[in-house]
């Protein structure tokens, strides 16, 4: 299932529109801005948007990544399998390109909206939430864009 928020379908590839339209689930803005999603967004922001990146406009910058829709994919999942790329230490979490203090790169260093999905899933098992032993997050490091972190220990492999 591909959850699409307002404006997301325009970014879907022609091939996806032709062959996967049956799997598109359109989500209204009201749901994406609901109390539950907004509270999870703020909590994840505490782990992902750090230091100098936490400016007045950080929420809008994350909105440009269409990240909120990813919350719906992981909210009640028993296990999460993602394919993505890693942020280089000392790069911002918005684009993965801009220099920041190395302490401002999130500990869970998966880039883009996929990183937000991973953070929301992991947050379920923190601070007295669900049993951490039940956390089943699997990440395939596809090496991503040229500026992403290249780590032979994770690149081209499934990681837990």
Secondary structure, 3 states (H helix, E strand, C coil): CEEECCCCHHHCCHHHHHHCHHHEEECCHHHHCCHHHHHHHHHHHHHHCCHHHCCCCHHHHHHCCCCHHHHHHHCCCCCEEEEECECCCCECCCCCCCECCHHHCCCCCECHHHHHHHHHHHHCCCCCCCCHHHCCEEEEECCCCCCCCCCCCCECCEEC
